[in-house]
Amino acid sequence: MTIDGRRFDVRPINSIDLAAIGQIPDAEEARIELARRCLVPPEGEEPPILLEAADVDAIGAVIARIDPAGDPYAMLRCAECACEWDAPIDIANVLAREIEGAAEALLDEIHLLAQAYHWSEGAILALGQDRRRAYLARLQQ
């Protein structure tokens, strides 16, 4: 894309960008800084310090096109009235729940194997996931 006669590439947002803007209290300032960070200038040049609102919108459109999965919203529709809206997805919360679920499942596996075979937790964990699952399958036969 071109800004003020200068050509830039645009890259997807990454976790370093999100961490960098996390301390900016004003949402619009954070949005501008995030857009600026995603500009890739030609070698030896710097991205512009100030961006116009139209430039920020254009950068956002390019990011949405190159990384459609990066949008943390889900489009929802009411079955009764057909009203549509975007609902935010709390990615950190989703990830935390997945990790908690995996930890609980692992504890259940350890508990069952320790109970059946009288192995220590360390010995069970040393088996690896595939091997643990093979022993668990045998317990269910």
SVG drawing of the C-alpha trace seen along z (x, -y; Angstrom):
<svg xmlns="http://www.w3.org/2000/svg" viewBox="-39 -12 58 68">
<polyline fill="none" stroke="black" stroke-width="0.4" points="0.0,0.0 1.0,-3.6 1.0,-6.3 2.2,-9.8 3.8,-8.6 5.8,-5.9 5.2,-2.2 4.8,0.3 4.0,3.9 1.6,4.9 2.1,8.0 -0.4,9.7 -0.7,8.8 1.4,10.9 1.5,11.3 4.4,9.0 2.3,6.2 -0.6,6.9 1.7,6.9 3.2,3.6 -0.2,1.8 -1.6,3.4 -0.5,0.5 -2.0,-2.2 -5.2,-3.3 -6.9,-5.0 -8.4,-2.5 -8.0,-4.8 -4.3,-5.4 -3.8,-1.7 -5.4,-1.1 -3.2,-3.6 0.0,-2.2 -1.1,1.4 -1.6,0.3 1.8,-1.5 3.5,1.6 2.1,3.7 3.6,1.6 6.7,3.0 8.8,0.2 11.5,0.7 14.8,1.6 16.5,-1.3 13.3,-3.3 11.0,-3.7 7.2,-3.5 5.5,-6.9 5.1,-8.2 1.6,-9.7 -1.1,-8.0 -4.4,-9.4 -7.6,-7.7 -8.1,-6.7 -4.6,-5.1 -5.4,-3.1 -8.6,-1.9 -6.8,-0.9 -4.1,1.0 -6.9,2.8 -8.6,3.8 -5.3,5.3 -4.7,7.1 -8.2,8.5 -7.6,9.7 -4.2,11.3 -5.2,12.8 -8.9,13.4 -8.6,15.7 -7.0,12.9 -10.4,11.2 -11.4,12.1 -15.1,11.7 -17.8,14.2 -20.7,13.1 -24.0,14.1 -27.6,14.1 -30.8,14.2 -32.9,17.1 -36.1,15.2 -35.6,11.7 -32.6,12.3 -30.7,9.5 -26.9,9.8 -24.0,8.7 -20.3,9.3 -19.5,10.9 -16.0,10.7 -14.1,13.9 -11.9,13.8 -9.0,15.8 -7.0,15.8 -10.0,17.2 -10.6,19.9 -6.9,20.9 -6.9,21.0 -9.9,23.2 -8.3,25.6 -5.2,25.8 -7.2,26.4 -9.2,29.1 -6.1,30.8 -4.5,30.7 -7.7,32.2 -7.7,35.0 -4.0,35.7 -4.7,35.9 -7.6,38.3 -5.3,40.5 -2.6,40.5 -5.2,41.3 -6.6,44.3 -3.2,45.7 -1.8,45.3 -4.9,46.9 -4.7,49.9 -1.0,50.5 0.4,48.8 2.8,46.7 4.1,43.4 3.1,40.1 6.6,39.7 6.6,43.2 3.2,42.6 4.3,39.2 7.5,40.8 5.3,43.2 4.3,40.4 0.7,39.7 0.3,42.6 1.6,45.2 -0.6,43.9 -3.7,44.0 -2.8,47.6 -2.8,48.7 -6.0,46.7 -7.7,48.5 -6.7,51.8 -8.3,50.9 -11.6,50.2 -11.7,53.7"/>
</svg>
